[in-house]
Amino acid sequence: MAKDAEKKPAKRPGDRAEAIYRALRHAIIEQALEPGAKLPEDAIGERFGASRTIVRHALGRLAAEGLVELRRNRGAAVATPGWDQAGDLFDIRLGLERLVVTRLAGRLTPAQIATLEAHVAEEELSRGTDERRSIRLATEFHVVLAEMTGSEVLVRYVSEIALRCGLILALYARPHSSECAVSEHRAVIAALAEGDAEAAIAVMDQHLGAVMDRALIVPRPTKERDIKAILAPYADEAPAGVRRAKGARKR
């Protein structure tokens, strides 16, 4: 009886699907999983101790965000946007980000400014030491700005378009420059704190223009890597109940 009392409730399928979704999303943002990388349901399920049905649910969420392509009879893969989509994606992103900074200019609280400065400080700490984390933090900076508007619509669309632009850069851009991202993000914060909407828009335009200018025409060659090895560190970040389930029998 004592042992039964000590047993913790099993992790629900929904919790495992959420952990898989977050791990895959994290790996895609950090470019550990590159555009075109195959996402086999059985290998992912084995990594997380989950059924293919649960994995399929997580992949479906990522597909809805444009990060994954569900290919009939060929399985899922990280989305591979074409170069011809790059201009449209960055134009849409520019319009969204202009709206975000217009709403925030002169309206940020001291606590929000401190949050943004702390985020950029984390970016700087990752510079030259953890390239993947640096890439993720650079993307998340823009999502944090959108969150500060209080608009769920802006958060959703800025997040989705920023991640899709990340796929474009993973395919066609020169290596990520964390030094540029840090200085440009600090300039955005300064403009917003000053409360000058026009200056904030100009700084954001310059920042995103610099990001787009780092893009190349020639695609990078894809690297073949084992999906379970790639996801290992992300699985280790999952909640304890999900990690324990990896060695358990799939349900």
Backbone as a ProteinNet text record, in pm:
[ID]
protein_1_A
[PRIMARY]
MAKDAEKKPAKRPGDRAEAIYRALRHAIIEQALEPGAKLPEDAIGERFGASRTIVRHALGRLAAEGLVELRRNRGAAVATPGWDQAGDLFDIRLGLERLVVTRLAGRLTPAQIATLEAHVAEEELSRGTDERRSIRLATEFHVVLAEMTGSEVLVRYVSEIALRCGLILALYARPHSSECAVSEHRAVIAALAEGDAEAAIAVMDQHLGAVMDRALIVPRPTKERDIKAILAPYADEAPAGVRRAKGARKR
[TERTIARY]
81.9	0	85.9	195.7	282.1	342.3	385.2	445.7	345.1	219.4	116.1	90.7	97.2	71.8	180.6	302.5	414.7	417.3	343.1	345.3	283.5	350.7	299.4	212	110	23	102.5	65.6	136.3	113.8	211.9	202.3	95.8	5.3	-102.9	-50.1	-119.5	-77.7	-64.4	-155.7	-150.1	-22.9	25.5	149.9	269.1	267.9	377.8	376.5	257.7	247.7	300.7	270.5	319.8	472	528.1	673.4	742	684.5	741.6	731.8	615.8	596.5	700.8	718.5	813.7	957.8	991.5	1127.6	1158.3	1065.2	1086	1091.1	1001.8	998.2	1128.6	1175.6	1301.9	1416.1	1420.2	1527.8	1522.9	1403.4	1390	1434.9	1391.7	1432.6	1584	1647	1791.6	1868.5	1795.3	1855.2	1933.4	1903.7	1958.5	1891.7	1761.2	1688.7	1677.2	1744.7	1750.8	1634.9	1604	1499.7	1523.1	1417	1426.7	1457.2	1495.4	1527.6	1404.3	1421.1	1309.8	1275.1	1145.4	1095.8	1016.3	1084.6	1014.6	942.1	815.7	733.3	786	834.7	879.8	1003.8	1099.2	1222.4	1193.5	1106.5	1072	997.5	903.9	830	922.1	1021.5	1116.9	1197.5	1233	1312.3	1235.6	1102.3	1020.8	933	941.4	857.7	710.8	679.2	541.4	498.3	368.4	314.5	323.7	308.9	312.1	193	81.2	-36.5	-5.8	64.3	100.7	198.9	296.8	394.4	324.1	228.2	156.5	81.2	28.7	-42.9	52.9	172.6	270.9	314.7	335.6	375.4	265.9	139.7	29.1	27.1	57.7	64.4	175.3	289.6	401.4	370.9	296.9	257.3	164.2	75.5	-17.1	57.5	175.8	257.7	350.9	348.1	433.4	576.1	602.6	738.9	766.2	661.7	675.8	586.4	634.3	554.7	515.3	384.9	334.8	316.2	406	408.4	343.6	245.7	173.6	269.9	264.6	345.5	496	536.1	679.7	712.3	609.7	633.2	653.3	683.8	699.8	845.3	863.7	996.9	989.1	1101.6	1107.4	1080.3	997.5	957.7	1077.5	1067.2	1173	1112.9	1103.4	1044.7	1134.2	1073.6	1150.3	1203.6	1311.3	1370.4	1269	1178.3	1079.8	981.5	975.1	888	955.8	1087.4	1162.9	1118	1105.2	1066.8	931.6	833.1	700	702.6	775.8	781.6	841.7	950.9	1014.8	931.6	860.2	771.7	658.7	599.9	492.8	547.3	665.4	724.5	750.7	800	829.2	702.8	591.9	466.5	420.9	431	390.8	478.7	610.3	702.4	687	655.1	627.3	507.2	404.5	285.4	318.8	402.7	441.8	513.7	615.6	692.6	610.4	516.9	429	344.6	295.7	213.1	294.2	421.8	502.6	577.4	602.9	684.6	624.1	701.8	657.4	561.9	529	431.6	493.1	619.2	682.8	702.6	673.6	697.2	845.3	894.5	1032.8	1059.5	960.1	977.7	991.2	913.8	923.1	1057.3	1104.2	1235.2	1343.7	1331.9	1429	1425.5	1304.8	1291	1360.8	1341.4	1405.3	1557.8	1604.2	1749.1	1810.8	1737.4	1787	1792.2	1693.3	1692.5	1813.7	1842	1957	2087.5	2090.1	2209.8	2233.6	2124.3	2136.8	2189.5	2142.6	2193.8	2345.5	2389.1	2531.9	2613.3	2558.6	2627.8	2645.4	2546.8	2552.5	2643.7	2677.1	2756.6	2893.7	2921.6	3051.3	3067.3	2967.5	2978.4	2869.6	2751.2	2639.1	2560.6	2605.5	2547.8	2399	2359.6	2219.4	2129.3	2171.8	2093.3	2088.9	2198.2	2202.9	2100.3	2089.3	1991.5	1849.8	1822.5	1688.5	1653.4	1746.1	1719.7	1696.3	1770.2	1752.2	1611.3	1558.8	1422	1320.5	1343.9	1248.2	1237.7	1341.2	1335.5	1213.6	1189.3	1077.8	943.3	940.7	817.6	787	890.3	872.2	814.4	864.9	809.8	660.6	625.3	484.6	400.4	451.3	378.2	349.7	439.8	422.8	312.3	264.8	151.5	20.3	19	-103.4	-199.6	-156.6	-242.6	-209.4	-305.2	-284.2	-264.9	-333.7	-321.3	-179	-124.2	12.3	113.2	92.6	184.6	185.2	67	55.8	126.2	96.3	148.3	294.8	338	480.7	562.2	514.5	585.1	596.9	484.6	485.4	574.8	564	640.9	789.6	821.6	962.8	1027.9	952.3	1005.8	1021.9	927.9	940.4	1057.8	1078.8	1196.6	1325	1319.1	1434.8	1467.7	1364.9	1388.2	1454	1408.9	1469.5	1617.9	1648.3	1787.8	1871.5	1811.4	1884.4	1923.9	1840.6	1866.3	1958.9	1939.8	2001.3	2094.2	2110.8	2185.1	2328.7	2407.7	2542.6	2531	2638.3	2632	2576.8	2497.3	2433	2536.4	2512.3	2602.5	2534.9	2570.8	2508.5	2547.2	2665.6	2710.1	2617.1	2578.4	2484.9	2350.8	2301.2	2170.6	2168.6	2272.9	2277	2274.1	2358.7	2364.3	2235.5	2178.3	2054.3	1937.8	1931.3	1824.2	1834.6	1954.6	1971.5	1925.2	1949.5	1904	1751.9	1687	1540.4	1486.9	1545.3	1500.7	1516.1	1630.1	1655.3	1551.9	1518.6	1419.7	1282	1244.5	1114.7	1108.8	1217.1	1221.2	1210.6	1265.1	1256.6	1115.1	1033.9	895.5	873.2	973.7	962.9	924.7	796.9	748.3	818.2	838.4	903.2	1046.4	1117.8	1255.6	1257.3	1160.2	1153.4	1129.2	1040.2	1013.3	1138.8	1209.8	1331	1436.9	1451.3	1550.3	1511.6	1382	1337.2	1353.7	1321.9	1341.1	1487.7	1576	1719.4	1764.4	1711.1	1747.7	1704.1	1576.9	1528	1589.6	1620.1	1689.6	1827.3	1895.7	2028	2017.9	1912.3	1891.3	1870.5	1784	1756.3	1880.7	1962.1	2083.6	2184.7	2173.2	2267.2	2229.4	2114.7	2068.9	2147.8	2162.1	2230.6	2133	2172.8	2089.7	2112.3	2233	2269.8	2233.2	2152.2	2114.4	2234.9	2229.2	2332.7	2306.7	2411.8	2389.7	2331.5	2238	2178.5	2270.8	2262.8	2345.1	2257.8	2302.6	2228.3	2273.6	2180.1	2212.3	2099.6	2130.6	2031.5	1935.1	1804.2	1703.4	1705.5	1730.6	1731.7	1850	1962.9	2079.7	2055.3	1990.6	1961.6	1868.6	1766.2	1664.4	1704.4	1815	1855.6	1860.1	1929.3	1932.5	1797	1711.4	1579.3	1486.6	1503.5	1426	1465.4	1593.7	1640.3	1582.3	1538.2	1476.7	1329.4	1272.7	1129.5	1101.8	973.7	937.7	978.6	1003.4	1054.4	966.1	834.3	743.5	758.7	785.3	804.8	937.8	1041.1	1171.5	1165.4	1090.2	1078.5	1008.4	919.5	840.9	922.7	1040.9	1119.9	1156.7	1181.5	1219.9	1100.8	983.3	863.7	803.8	714.5	645.2	551.5	547.3	460.3	315	231.6	88.9	9.8
-120.5	0	126.3	121.1	237.9	270.6	160.8	183.6	243.3	191.9	244.2	391.8	429.2	567.9	660	602.9	684.5	703.3	619.6	628.1	758.9	822.6	946	912.6	994.6	967.3	968.1	876.6	868.4	996.1	1030.3	1149.1	1127.4	1220.5	1206.9	1221.6	1159.4	1172.4	1317.5	1403.7	1544.5	1611.2	1571	1626.8	1582.1	1455.4	1406.7	1475.9	1494	1562.7	1705.2	1771	1907.6	1908.7	1810.8	1804	1779.7	1693.1	1664.3	1787.3	1852.3	1974.8	2079.6	2103	2205.2	2168	2040.8	1996.7	2013.6	1970	1983	2130.6	2208.9	2352	2419.4	2384.2	2437	2400.9	2274.4	2226.5	2291.9	2320.6	2387.5	2533.2	2602.6	2742.2	2754.1	2661.5	2667.1	2610.5	2564	2508.7	2381.2	2314.8	2180.8	2085.8	2108.1	2040.4	2138.5	2109.1	2202	2179.8	2279.5	2261.9	2136.6	2059	1934.9	1812.8	1831.7	1717.5	1629.8	1499.5	1406.9	1393.4	1376.1	1364.8	1235.1	1122	993	975.4	939.1	926.6	820.6	707.7	599.8	640.1	707.1	747.6	853.2	948.7	1051.9	989.7	898.5	831.4	752.7	686.5	609.7	702.1	818.9	914.5	964.2	979.3	1034.6	931.9	804.3	703.4	726.5	765.2	798.9	721.7	708.2	638.6	727.9	666.5	742.8	838.2	800.9	888.3	1019.1	1009	1128.2	1213.5	1148.9	1221.3	1291.8	1222.6	1278.5	1405.9	1404.8	1523.4	1642.6	1619.5	1727.5	1778.2	1686.1	1725.5	1806.8	1771.7	1846.5	1991.1	2014.5	2151.8	2231	2167.4	2234.2	2262.3	2171.6	2192.8	2312.9	2329.1	2442.3	2574.5	2571.8	2692.2	2713.2	2620.1	2634	2587.9	2519.1	2474.6	2333.1	2257.6	2118.5	2093.9	2009.8	1968.1	1822.7	1794.4	1657.7	1604.6	1516.5	1469.9	1332.4	1321.7	1195.2	1083.5	975.7	855.5	876.3	992.4	1017.7	1065.2	1083.5	1124.7	1274.8	1316.7	1459.4	1501.8	1631	1689	1835.5	1889.9	2033.2	2107.8	2210.8	2284	2342.7	2344.9	2400.2	2508.5	2631	2738.6	2772.3	2804.8	2839.9	2981.2	3005.8	3139.6	3241.9	3198.5	3291	3339.1	3269.7	3310.9	3410.1	3421.8	3500.9	3646.4	3706.9	3847.6	3872.3	3785.8	3802.3	3785.9	3685.1	3660.4	3778.7	3833.9	3946.1	4073.1	4092.3	4208.5	4201.5	4082.8	4064	4085.9	4030	4046.5	4193.6	4266.7	4408.1	4485	4454.8	4521.5	4490.1	4364	4323.9	4389.2	4389.4	4443.7	4595.6	4661.4	4805.9	4832.5	4750.6	4765.4	4743.8	4645	4616.1	4735.3	4788.6	4898.3	5026.5	5045.4	5162	5156.5	5037.9	5022.6	5034.9	4997.9	4994.8	5125.4	5204.9	5325.3	5418	5446.8	5535.9	5473.4	5345.3	5279.3	5168.1	5138.6	5032.5	5076.4	4985.9	5014	4989.1	5043.3	5014.4	4864.4	4790	4644.9	4578.4	4623.6	4566.7	4599	4720.2	4758	4671.8	4649.8	4565.1	4423	4372.6	4237.9	4228.4	4328.8	4329.3	4338.9	4423.2	4438	4308.4	4239.5	4111.9	4007.5	4010.7	3915.7	3938.1	4064.1	4093.9	4059.5	4075.4	4035.3	3885.4	3806.5	3662.2	3633.7	3711.5	3696.5	3718.2	3822.1	3854	3744.5	3686.2	3577.9	3455.5	3434.7	3318.8	3342.3	3467.4	3501.3	3434.3	3355.3	3290.2	3166	3135.7	3017.9	2914.7	2960.8	2870.4	2926.1	2892.2	2950.6	2920.1	2795.7	2758.1	2838.3	2853.1	2931.3	3077.5	3127.4	3265	3288.5	3192.7	3202.6	3204.9	3115.4	3108.9	3237.8	3289	3411.1	3529.7	3535.3	3644.7	3643.3	3524.1	3512.2	3546	3495	3514.1	3659.5	3739.6	3882	3947.2	3913.7	3973.8	3922.7	3798.2	3743.2	3810.4	3835.5	3903.9	4043.9	4113.5	4245.9	4235.7	4137.5	4119.5	4089.3	4007.6	3973.2	4096.9	4194.6	4315.1	4405.5	4383.5	4460.9	4414.7	4291.5	4237.4	4184.3	4179.4	4131.4	3986.6	3896.7	3756	3737.3	3819.2	3809.7	3843.3	3952.3	3990.1	3885.6	3833.6	3731.1	3610.6	3566.9	3448.9	3470.8	3583.5	3603.4	3644.7	3723.8	3757.5	3632.1	3547.3	3423.5	3335.6	3315.1	3227.7	3282.4	3412.3	3468.3	3475.7	3502.7	3507.8	3370.5	3265.4	3129.8	3090.1	3129.8	3098.6	3173	3297	3370.5	3301.3	3241.9	3166.3	3049.3	2982.9	2872.4	2923.8	3040.5	3100.8	3127.5	3185.2	3218	3092.1	2986.9	2861.1	2803.4	2828.7	2773.8	2860.9	2992	3079	3186.7	3196.1	3308.7	3273.5	3378	3363.2	3327.6	3278.2	3238.8	3350.4	3310.3	3404	3488.7	3619.3	3709.3	3755.2	3694.3	3730.7	3871.3	3916.5	4051.2	4155	4132.9	4224.4	4223.9	4104.4	4093.1	4168.6	4154.5	4218.9	4370.5	4426.2	4572.2	4627.5	4555.5	4602.1	4594.4	4490.8	4478.2	4586.4	4620.6	4727.8	4861.3	4881.6	5005.2	5011.5	4897.6	4892.6	4929.5	4872.6	4901.2	5050.1	5107.2	5249	5337.2	5305.7	5385.4	5374.7	5254.5	5235.4	5309.5	5306.3	5374.1	5525.4	5577.2	5720.8	5762.9	5668.1	5699	5759.4	5752.7	5807.6	5694.8	5689.3	5580.2	5578.7	5696	5701.5	5650.2	5689	5642.2	5492	5442.3	5299.1	5219.8	5270.9	5203.8	5203.4	5317.1	5327	5228.1	5215.9	5122.8	4978.8	4945	4809.5	4779.2	4877.4	4859.4	4830	4906.2	4887.7	4750.5	4709.8	4580.2	4465.5	4465.6	4356.6	4363.1	4484.5	4497.3	4434.2	4453.3	4392.8	4240.7	4188.5	4043.8	3990.8	4058.2	4015.2	4025.1	4128.8	4146.4	4035	3964.7	3855.5	3728.8	3735.2	3618	3602.1	3477.4	3443.6	3377.6	3365.9	3299.1	3148.6	3104.7	2963.8	2889.4	2782.8	2706	2638.6	2623.3	2548.1	2399.1	2318.7	2173.4	2124.8	2030.7	1975.4	1869.4	1857.6	1759.8	1644.3	1522.8	1404.8	1369.3	1373.2	1338.3	1254.5	1173.8	1088	1171.8	1155.4	1236.1	1216	1093.9	1068.9	1138	1143.6	1211.9	1362.5	1417.3	1560.2	1598.3	1513.7	1546.9	1512.9	1443.7	1402.1	1517.5	1630.2	1738.3	1803.7	1803.2	1864.1	1773.5	1642.3	1547.8	1559.8	1585.6	1599.9	1724	1822.4	1942.6	1922.2	1810.4	1783.5	1759.4	1774.4	1747.2	1607.2	1590.2	1463.1	1345.4	1362.6	1253.1	1203.4	1295.6	1256.4	1185.5	1233.6	1168.6	1026.4	1005.6	871.7	777.9	834.1	750.9	698.6	755.6	712.9	566.2	518.1	378	287.5	345.6	264.4	216.5	122.7	67.1	170.7	186.1	284.2	245.3	349.7	324.7	358.6
0	0	0	80.7	89.3	-46	-116.4	-247.5	-344.8	-337.6	-425.5	-397.3	-269.1	-231.5	-283.1	-295.3	-340.1	-491.3	-563.8	-709.2	-756.1	-849.8	-906.1	-1026.1	-1052.7	-1167.4	-1297.3	-1387.3	-1515.3	-1594.9	-1674.3	-1757.8	-1863.3	-1878.4	-1974.3	-2116.8	-2213.8	-2353.4	-2398.1	-2349.9	-2387.1	-2339.4	-2219.7	-2167.6	-2251.5	-2294.7	-2378.2	-2514	-2570.4	-2699.2	-2688.1	-2575.5	-2554	-2542.3	-2471.1	-2454.5	-2589	-2670.5	-2803	-2892.4	-2889.1	-2968.3	-2931.6	-2802.2	-2758.3	-2793.4	-2778.3	-2809.1	-2958.1	-3043.1	-3187.4	-3228.5	-3173.6	-3205.7	-3165.2	-3046.1	-2995.1	-3089.9	-3130.1	-3216.7	-3354.3	-3403.2	-3533.3	-3522.1	-3416.3	-3397.2	-3389.2	-3316.8	-3297.4	-3415.9	-3518	-3639.9	-3613.9	-3501.2	-3480.2	-3578.6	-3600.5	-3707.3	-3823.2	-3932.3	-4044.7	-4141.2	-4223.8	-4325.1	-4407.9	-4425.4	-4501.6	-4417.6	-4291	-4204.8	-4184.8	-4199.8	-4181.9	-4034.5	-4007.1	-3870.6	-3856.1	-3851.2	-3842.6	-3709.9	-3719.1	-3599.1	-3503.9	-3558.3	-3470.6	-3391.6	-3457.5	-3388.8	-3282	-3314.3	-3217.1	-3099.3	-3130.5	-3024	-2932.5	-2989.4	-2909	-2818.5	-2871.1	-2793.3	-2671.2	-2686.3	-2578.8	-2508.9	-2550.5	-2489.4	-2516	-2639.8	-2675	-2799.2	-2815.8	-2932.4	-3056	-3172	-3296.6	-3303.4	-3242.8	-3242.1	-3170.2	-3058.1	-2981.4	-3060.9	-3123	-3204.5	-3320	-3380.7	-3495.6	-3456	-3334.5	-3285.5	-3275.5	-3221.7	-3208.5	-3345.5	-3438.6	-3574.1	-3642.3	-3614.5	-3672	-3625.9	-3498.9	-3446.7	-3515.4	-3534.8	-3600.7	-3747.2	-3810.8	-3950.2	-3960.9	-3862.4	-3862.8	-3850.3	-3791	-3775.9	-3895.3	-3989.9	-4107	-4086.4	-3974.2	-3945.4	-3995.3	-4019.1	-4062.1	-4182.9	-4273.9	-4389.3	-4369.9	-4380.6	-4370.6	-4513.2	-4556.1	-4695.2	-4706.1	-4791.8	-4809.7	-4852.2	-4778.2	-4805	-4787.8	-4742.4	-4722.1	-4581.1	-4500.4	-4363.1	-4350.2	-4228.3	-4198.3	-4213	-4238.8	-4247.6	-4208.5	-4163.7	-4136.1	-4266.3	-4259.8	-4379.8	-4453.1	-4585	-4670.1	-4758.6	-4708.6	-4789.6	-4908.3	-5020.4	-5139.8	-5133.1	-5206.8	-5210.6	-5260.8	-5348.7	-5402.9	-5295.8	-5182.6	-5072	-4978.3	-4988.2	-4890.8	-4888.4	-5006.7	-5012.7	-4948.4	-4978.9	-4921.4	-4770	-4722.1	-4578.5	-4504.1	-4556.5	-4488.2	-4499.9	-4611	-4622.9	-4520.5	-4505.9	-4407.1	-4266.5	-4242.1	-4109.3	-4079	-4178.1	-4157.4	-4119.6	-4188.4	-4154.8	-4014.1	-3973.6	-3838.9	-3732.5	-3757.1	-3656.2	-3644.7	-3755.2	-3747.4	-3658.9	-3672.4	-3589.8	-3442.5	-3414.4	-3276.4	-3214.2	-3282.2	-3221.9	-3213.2	-3307.1	-3299.6	-3173.1	-3140	-3019.8	-2891.4	-2897.8	-2775.5	-2748.3	-2850.3	-2833.4	-2728.1	-2625.5	-2519.4	-2420.3	-2438.7	-2350.6	-2265.7	-2285.9	-2208.3	-2064	-1972.4	-1831.5	-1800	-1689	-1649.4	-1637.4	-1589	-1575.5	-1712.7	-1809.9	-1944.8	-2009.1	-1990.7	-2044	-1980.3	-1849.6	-1779.6	-1833.5	-1864.3	-1920.6	-2055.5	-2141.1	-2272.8	-2260	-2169.2	-2150	-2097.2	-2008.1	-1955.1	-2066.4	-2155.9	-2267.8	-2357.5	-2388.9	-2475.1	-2403.7	-2272.1	-2195.8	-2209.9	-2211.1	-2232.7	-2373.2	-2471.1	-2607.9	-2610.1	-2539.7	-2539	-2470.4	-2363.3	-2294.2	-2385	-2472.9	-2562.9	-2683.1	-2707.8	-2825.5	-2821.2	-2922.4	-2933.6	-2848.7	-2765	-2677.6	-2704.9	-2742.2	-2767.6	-2885.7	-3005.8	-3127	-3141.6	-3110.3	-3127.1	-3032.4	-2910.1	-2813.5	-2856.6	-2911.8	-2959.3	-3069.5	-3162	-3270.1	-3213.8	-3118.8	-3060.2	-2987	-2906.4	-2831.1	-2923.9	-3034.8	-3130.1	-3187.6	-3216.4	-3267.5	-3159	-3039.2	-2930.3	-2885.8	-2911.2	-2877.4	-2942.4	-3067.7	-3141	-3090.2	-3045.6	-2989.5	-2855.7	-2775.8	-2647.4	-2669.7	-2770.8	-2802.5	-2834.4	-2917.1	-2953.9	-2830.6	-2739.2	-2617.4	-2533.8	-2537.4	-2456.8	-2509.9	-2632.4	-2684.1	-2621.2	-2567.5	-2511.4	-2615.3	-2741.3	-2849.8	-2883	-2861.2	-2894.3	-3045.1	-3123.2	-3268.6	-3312.7	-3260	-3296.4	-3249.9	-3129.3	-3079	-3172.7	-3211.6	-3298.1	-3431.8	-3496.5	-3630.7	-3633	-3535.2	-3528	-3501.6	-3409.8	-3378.8	-3502.6	-3571.3	-3689	-3799.2	-3828.7	-3940.4	-3905.7	-3778.7	-3738.2	-3752.4	-3717.6	-3729.2	-3875.8	-3959.8	-4102.8	-4165.2	-4121.8	-4169.6	-4123.3	-4003.2	-3954.3	-4044.3	-4099.1	-4192.4	-4319.9	-4366.2	-4485.5	-4461	-4344.6	-4312.9	-4294.9	-4239.8	-4224	-4359.2	-4459.3	-4593.4	-4676.5	-4669.1	-4768.4	-4713.7	-4581.6	-4525.8	-4492.7	-4485.5	-4432.1	-4285.2	-4224.9	-4083.8	-3995.3	-3897.3	-3804.1	-3731.3	-3724.6	-3652.6	-3524.5	-3413.9	-3287	-3244.2	-3287	-3250.8	-3311.6	-3438.6	-3504.2	-3432.2	-3399.7	-3335.6	-3202.7	-3123	-2991.6	-3005.7	-3091	-3105.1	-3164	-3260.3	-3323.2	-3225.5	-3145.8	-3047.8	-2940.5	-2901.3	-2802.8	-2860.4	-2988.8	-3053.1	-3057.4	-3079	-3078.8	-2940.6	-2835.7	-2698.9	-2667.5	-2706.6	-2679	-2747.3	-2872.6	-2946.1	-2881.8	-2838.9	-2774.5	-2641.1	-2566.1	-2435.9	-2452.7	-2563.2	-2590.9	-2626.2	-2674.3	-2706.1	-2842.6	-2929.1	-3064.4	-3160.2	-3199.3	-3283.8	-3419.4	-3479.6	-3611.2	-3603.7	-3497.6	-3480.9	-3455.4	-3378	-3348.9	-3476.8	-3563.3	-3690.6	-3776.9	-3780.3	-3861.9	-3814	-3682.7	-3627.2	-3659.8	-3645.4	-3676.2	-3824.7	-3911.6	-4056.1	-4087.8	-4023.9	-4046.3	-3997.4	-3881.6	-3824.1	-3914.8	-3954.8	-4039.3	-4178.6	-4224.6	-4353.4	-4347.4	-4234.6	-4218.2	-4214.4	-4149	-4145.5	-4287.5	-4363	-4499.8	-4587.6	-4565.7	-4646.4	-4624.5	-4511.4	-4485.5	-4561.4	-4630.9	-4705.9	-4836	-4876	-5000.2	-5096.4	-5221	-5320.7	-5319.3	-5286.4	-5296.7	-5169.7	-5180	-5060.8	-4996.7	-4865.4	-4795.6	-4811.3	-4815.6	-4820.8	-4689.2	-4695.8	-4574.1	-4514.1	-4382.5	-4312.5	-4266.6	-4291.4	-4246.5	-4104.7	-4010.2	-3872.4	-3816.4	-3716.6	-3654	-3571.2	-3596.3	-3529.2	-3378.1	-3332.6	-3188.1	-3120.7	-3189.3	-3133.9	-3127.5	-3230.1	-3232.6	-3118.1	-3094.6	-2995.6	-2852.4	-2834.1	-2699.5	-2599.9	-2630.4	-2531.4	-2508.8	-2611.5	-2597.6	-2517.2	-2532.9	-2452.4	-2305.9	-2281.2	-2143.5	-2076.4	-2158.3	-2102.8	-2071.3	-2115.8	-2095	-1947.6	-1905.1	-1764.4	-1722.1	-1593.4	-1541	-1577.6	-1573.3	-1604.1	-1745.5	-1838.6	-1977.7	-1993.9	-1923.6	-1932.8	-1880.4	-1768.8	-1713.2	-1809.7	-1889.8	-1981.2	-2098	-2121.4	-2237	-2231	-2109.6	-2098	-2075.2	-2061.1	-2035.5	-2165.6	-2153.9	-2270.1	-2327.9	-2459.3	-2525	-2503.7	-2492.1	-2468.1	-2591.8
[MASK]
+++++++++++++++++++++++++++++++++++++++++++++++++++++++++++++++++++++++++++++++++++++++++++++++++++++++++++++++++++++++++++++++++++++++++++++++++++++++++++++++++++++++++++++++++++++++++++++++++++++++++++++++++++++++++++++++++++++++++++++++++++++++++++

